[in-house]
Amino acid sequence: MNAILRLSLPLTLWLAAFSAVYGLHGLLCSSRWATIAPEVPGRALLVGAALVAVALQVMLLAVLRSSRWPHPSAAIHGISMTLAAAAVVGTAWTLVPVLATSHCL
């Protein structure tokens, strides 16, 4: 795994997960959801999407820590690990409202 990918992937994955979950939230709260899939519970979809996003971040952190893709530079490895840990915390923190509140207020 090259250095650019190591450094950019954690926060890019956070951005994509944040956008996807809150985009899904907007869709579920719109009037169109009742016509698309009225029998699908929106809350379960949101919670599932948030849990998948956090799981993907944790998997990325595990991949970056593994010895399968080592990086010769200790600085790049340290920075990528810090970014991956920050992305896990950021993903969990920004998706807490999905888990803690009703999906349409």
Protein Blocks (a to p, Z undefined) as FASTA:
>chain_A
ZZklmmmmmmmmmmmmmmmmmmmmmmmmpmklmmmmmmbcfklmmmmmmmmmmmmmmmmm
mmmmpmklccfblklmmmmmmmmmmmmmmmmmmmmmmmmmcfbZZ
